[in-house]
């Protein structure tokens, strides 16, 4: 069966979402994943993609999903969710089936790593698409048989079964721009996380996917994979110019896993982003690793408009261990020093509460953060997110259970959740 009327949606990411309600996230991010999917689907003939329903702008998310389904009668509803906010998405999926049991309900996003238990918990969910989903959703909407579509979890003969694995997208330039016009609140409704904003018109952007490092707190290998792939600098510059001309965007946050991994392509991109070549003064920030920058690159970043660089330094004792066995304290010191020398502000991310944590190791992290003297420092509770190594270790040790309430999986600033080893 081919699908022609498509609704894509995500639940709210504010604090009350943890209790199944809705709340205004003070810093909602554009749902780029859904916007990429919408862009892919718009290339298909005879397919109508409705405006993306972003729960961050709902007073009652499930009610708004129900009303949208009743009004527009979609035959395909796709949800995207992070684990702490998965329950409202599942409630909405159940409500969709009550309105029309023939609608195909699909879940993707980071929570898809818990596919089996999620589909057990929510009988109203027909399919889970894991990893990148642009190709899966195109084949789903085109009416391909579920068992023939790679990269899914489906229901078959009363069981939940995976289809064959899917290769990651190799040519990133094949992707369309995200369908920004399908986000009714873009750009003014979305805001960068403090302290990244300068008050200009802002958007997030990604020019790459994948990360070859094995940080034990990260589940990126279960979303974009271990193979780094980037769009061409020419594609990215055209994309930036499009955002500027169509939406007045003058500030960007690069939310890549490792923005600067491909040094040659990064340097070429930075050269093309210089104001005299771009045609306007772009201000931007990014995140990368301390072992993936050097002085030449940072000065080029500054010339290209970079005002802030965020580094996952994480710990003053276990940095080498938790960062995949590569990053060192010396590299962190050099990266921060070089970044400040280039007149770029820094954000240092740190973790408290690792399994081997003691009061002494916590003090070492705090002392190291003070020594580095990043412009801003953010400390978070260590969280074994589903799909990362810490989570697997926590399951084996009995610290958490597979059916633990998902709203516990938060690390900063919302709710009363938290799963970490006692210190």
N, C-alpha and C positions, 0 to 999 in steps of 0.2 A: 504493500500500500504506500503510495506517495502522499506526502504531507504538504499542505499548501498554506496553512495559516499558523504562523509560528509565534509563540510567546516565550521570551527569555526573561528570567527574573532571578534576583538574589534576595535573601532575607536581610533584615536590618542588622547592622553590626554595632549598635549601641548597647548599653549595659542591660536594659530591660529585655533585650532579645534573649538573654540567658534564662529568663523565666517564661519564655514563649511569647512575650509581648513585643511591642515596637518602641523604639526610642531613637531620638535624633543623635546620631554620631556627630560630634562636633567637628570632626575632620574626615568626612567621607571621601574615599578615593574613587575615581572613575572605574566602573566595572569593565576594565579593558578586555578581560577574557571573554565576557559575553559580547562585547562590541566587536571583537575579532570574529566570533562565530556569526554574528549578524552580517558582517561584511562578506564572509564566505557564502552565506545563504542568499544574499542579495544577487549573487552572480548566477543563481539557478533560475531557469525560466519558470513562470507561473507559481512563484513562491512569494508570499507576502509576509514580511517580518514586522510584527507590531513593535511599538516603542518598548524599549527595555523597562521593565517594572523594577525599580530599585527600591527595596524596602526601607532604605534610609530616609525616604521621603513619604513614608506611609505612617499614619497614626495607628492603623491596625493592619498589619501586613497580610494576614490570612484573609481578612475581609476584602482587602483590595484585590488580592489574587482572584477570589471568588467572583467579585463584581466584574473584573476584566474578562474572565472566562465567559461569564453570562452575556456580556455585551458583545464580545468579538468572536466568540465561538471558535477558538483555536483547536486544531486537531493534534498539536504537538506543543507540550510545555516543557521547557528545559530550565532546570535550577542549577545554580552554582553556589557552593557553600564552603566556608571554613568550618572546621570541626566545632568550635564553641557555639556556632550559630546554625548548626545543622538541623536541630529540632524544629525551629519554625519552618524550614524548608520542607521537612517531612510532613508536618501538620498541613501545610499548604498543598502538598501532593495528594494527601488523603482527601482534602476538601475538593480538589479538582476532580478526582474520581467520583465523588458524590454528585457533582454537577453533571458530569458526562463520563461514564466508565470507559468509553471508547477512545478517550484522549490518551496519547502516548506520553508517559511521564519519564523524564530522563534527568539524572543528577550527574554533575561533573564538579570540577574544582578540587581543591586540596583534600577535602573530606572523602573523595573517591577512594583513597587508600584503604578505607575501612568498608569496602564494598560489600563483602559477604554479610557482616553483622548488620549493616545498614539496611540491606534489602530484607533481612530477616525481621528487623524491627518495623519496617514500613512495607507491608504487602501492597500498598498503592503505588509503589515505585516499580516501574517496568524495567528500566535499564540504568546501569551506571557506566559512564564513559570515563576512563582513567587516562592519565598522562595528557598530552596535547589532544584536543578534541576537534580541531578544524576538519580533519578528514573523516572522523567518525560521524560528525553531525551531517556532513554533506551526504554521506552514504545512507544514513538513517532517513533523512528527509526525502532522498531520492527513491526510497522504497526498497532498498536492498534487504535481503533476508538477514535477520539479526545474527544468526549463527555464522553468516559469511562475512560479517563486519569485524575486523580485527580491533582489539583495544576496548572490549566491552565486558561487563558482567550482565548476564541475562538469566531469565527464568526458563528452564527447559525440563519437561517431564517432572515437575514438582520440585526441582532442585535449582539452586543458584550456581551457575557455572560460568567460567571465563571463556571468552573466545580466544583465538590465537593472538599473541602479542603483536603490536604494531610498531613499525620503525618510526623514528622521529622524523619530522619534516627536515629535509636537508637544505633545500634552497629557500632561505627565509625571505628572499625577495618575491617569492611566489605568493606570499600572503598579501591580502588587500590591507589598506588602512583600516583601523577600527571604524565601525560605523558610528561616528560621533553624532550624526544627525538622529540616531535612534536612542540617544540619551537625552530626554527632555530637559534635564537640569544641567547639561554641560554647556559652558564650562563653569558658570558662576556658582552652581550648587556644590562644587567640589573644592576641597581645600587641602593643602599639604600639611603634614604633621609638623608641629612646632619642633625646632625653631627654623624651619626651612623657608617660610614664606617671606616675601618682600612686599606683598600687597598687590603685585601685578597679576594680570590674567594668567592663570596657571593650568597646567595639565601634567599628568604623569605620562611616561613613554617607555618603551622597551625596544632596544635594538638587537638584543641577543637572547638566547635561551641556552640552558644547560650549564653544568658546572662539574669539572672533573675531580673536585676535591671531596673528601669524605668527612666533613665536619660532623661530629656525633650528635649535634643538636638540630640538624637540618634534614628535611625530607625532600630536598630538591630533586634527588635522583628518582623520586617517585612521581615527579610532576613533569619537569622538562628534561630529565635524564642527565647522564654524565658527559655527554658529548657537547662541547661548546659549539654553537653556531651563531653567526651574526649576519645581520643584513649588510648590504654594501653601504659604504659611506654615502654614495650618490643617492641611494634609496632613502636613507635617513635624513639627509639634507632636504630632499624634496618633501618628505613628510613634515619636517619642521616648518618649511615655508608654507605648506598647506595649512597647518594649524595656525600660523600667524595671519595668513591672508583671509581665511574663512572664519576664524574665531578670535582673532586678536591676541593670540597666546604670545606672551613675552617671557614667560618663566616656565621651566620644565624641571621635573625630577626624573632622572633615569633610574628605573626600578629593576635593573638587570641584576642577576645573581652575582656576576663578576664583570662589571662594566668594562674593565681595561685588560681582560685576559689576552685578547688578540692585539698585541702591541702595535704591529704594523697597521692594521685596520683602524685602531684607535687613533693613532697619530695622524692618519690621513683624514679621519673624520674631524678631529680637532682643527686641522688646518682649514677644512671647508666650513667650519662653524665660526671662523673669525668674522667680526662684524662687517668688514669691507667686502667679504665674499658672500656672506649670508644675506646682507642687505638691511639688517637691523641689529640692534643690540640685544642679544639673547642672554638671559641670566638662568643659570641652571645649577643643580646639585646632583650628586650621584653617590652610590655605595660601591665599594670594592674592597679588596684585601690589602693588607699592609705589605705583602710580598709581591704585589702586582703594580707597583708604582715606582717611578724614579724621578730624579730632579728635572730632567728634560721634559718628561711627560707632564709633570705638574705645572711647569711654567707654560707649556702649551695649553693646558687646561685653563689656566688663568686667562690667557690671551683670548681663548674661545668663549669666555663668559662664566666660567665656573666660580661660584662664590662659596661653596661648601662641599666637603667630601666627608662621607661617613665610613668609619672603619669598624669592622667586627673584631675588636681586640679581645674581648670576652673574659680574659682571666690573667692575673698576675703570677700564677703558678703553673697552671695546666694548659697554657696557650698552645704549646706544641702538640700536645695530645689531642685536644678537642678540635683543633683546626686542621685535622687530617694529616698530622705529622710533618708539616712543612713550615708554618709561620713560627717566628721566634720573637722574644721580647725585644731583641736588638732591632729586628726589622720593624716592629711597631714604633720604637723610638725614632728610627730614621724616617719612617713614613710621615709621622706627625711633624717632626722638625722640618722636613723638606716641604710639606704642605703649608706650614706657617711661613716658611721663607718665601713661598710663592704668593703670599698674601691671600691664601684660601683658608676659610674657617674650617674647623674640624669638629666632628661628632664622634665620640668614642662609645661603643656599645660594650657593656660588661654584664656578666652573668654571676648570680649568687645562688648557691644551693646545689652544686654538683654532687653526685653520689659520694665522692671522696672528700667533700668539703669539711673543713674544720674552722673554728674561730680564727685560727692562725692564717689559713689560706684566704679567708675572706679579708682579713687585714692586709695581706699581701696585695690582693687585687685593688683594694681601696688606695693603698700607698702607691701602687704603680700608676693608678689613674691620676693621682695627685702629681706624681712625677712627670707624667706625660703632659699634663696641663692642656688637654684638648679644650677647644672653645666651649664645648658642651659635653657632658658625660651623662649617659643613660644607663642605669642599673636595672636589670630585670631578674625576676625569679626564674631559675632554670626550669624549663618545662619539657617533659618528654612527649613531644607532639607525635601523634600517630604517623608512622612511616620512618622515623629517625632511629638511630642506634640506641639513644637513651631510652626510647619507648620500648624497644625490643628487650633491653636489659631490665627495665622496670616490670615488664610482663613476666619475664623468667623468674625474677626475684620475688614476685608476688606483691610488689609495692602498689601496683595498680592492676585492675581486672579489665578484660576486654569490654565488658559491659559497663565500665565506669561512666558516670554521667558526663556527657561531652562538655557541658558548660564548665567543668573543672579545668579544661585545657586553655587557660589564659595565663599570661605571664606579667601583665602590667596594667594597672589602671581601671579595670572593670570587674564588677562582680566580687564574689567572695571565693572564687575558685583557687585552685592551686594544688599541684601534686608534686612534692619534692621530698628529698631525703631530709630527715631531721638533722639539725646542726647543733 
